[in-house]
C-alpha cells in the first residue's frame, strides 16, 4: 500500500470496528529480541532530538506526524538508567487493548522517548537491527506531557524515520508483523 506521503507501508491501515480481521488460534504476540540500552546522563528534550534531518551523520527523520508534535514534542524526560527492551511481533491485526492484555496489562507496556531515540540512533540509516526497517511499524507506549498514554510509532520510510503519535483505544488495529516494544521484566 502506498500512502499519500509516498511511503510504502506493509499492511499499515486502520480497520474500523475490526472489520475483516480474522480470528486466529495461537498467541497474539511472538517474543523476539531483547536489547540493552545504556541509559542517559542528561535530560532528554524531545524537540532537540526528534527533528527533520537528512544529515547522514545524525538520526535521519523524514516525517513527524499525527499527534506527536502536539502531545510529545514539548516533552522533557529525566535521565533514565540502563534498561532492557523486549520486542514482540504481532501475529495478527490487533487493537491496543488486545496488546495490553497479551502483555499483562497497560502498566507493563510503557517505555520512554529516550529509549525510542536510542534505538533509532543504533539504526540511524535504516540498517538492520531490532527495529523493523522493511515497511512494518515499531510501536511504543509512552506518556505525553499531560500524562496520557499514547502510541508512538516509528518506521523507516523515504530514507529516514517516520515518527507518529496516536491515541490508544481508538479504532486503529495495528497490522500483523508490526513490532511492539516494552521494558523487559
Secondary structure, 3 states (H helix, E strand, C coil): CECCCCCECCCCCCCHHHCCCCCCCCCCEEEEEEEEECCCCCCEEHHHHCCCECCCCCCCEEEEEECHHHHHCCCEECCCCCEEEEEEEECCCECHHHHHHHCCCHHHCECCHHHHHHHHHHCCCCCCCCCCCCCCCEEEEEECCCCCEEEEEEEEECCEEEEEEEECCCCCCECCCCEEEEECC
